[in-house]
Amino acid sequence: RLDAVTDGLQDVGARIHSREDGWTITGVPARLRGGRVDARGDHRIAMLGAVAGLASREGVEIEGAETVAISFPGFFELLESVTRR
């Protein structure tokens, strides 16, 4: 899972590197670029991609977004409701 988080966040523009016990994350002077995150069949990685999309310039496409239903069937509806202005 550490590698899935690292790969997903790197794919959308984060400067993050895996370590044996976690990550090293370096701040960037701009918002995440956005792009695509592969959930790899993991509901937690799909939710990570959705939240990263909120912080990105271009949004994030999530491959395997349906896996969120494993633990949080209403996740996308709730996320949309708190981001509406």
Stockholm file with secondary structure:
# STOCKHOLM 1.0

chainA/1-85         RLDAVTDGLQDVGARIHSREDGWTITGVPARLRGGRVDARGDHRIAMLGAVAGLASREGVEIEGAETVAISFPGFFELLESVTRR
#=GR chainA/1-85 SS CHHHHHHHHHHTTCEEEEETTEEEEECCSSCBCCEEEECTTCHHHHHHHHHHHHTBSSCEEEETGGGGGGTCTTHHHHHHHHHCC
#=GC SS_cons        CHHHHHHHHHHTTCEEEEETTEEEEECCSSCBCCEEEECTTCHHHHHHHHHHHHTBSSCEEEETGGGGGGTCTTHHHHHHHHHCC
//
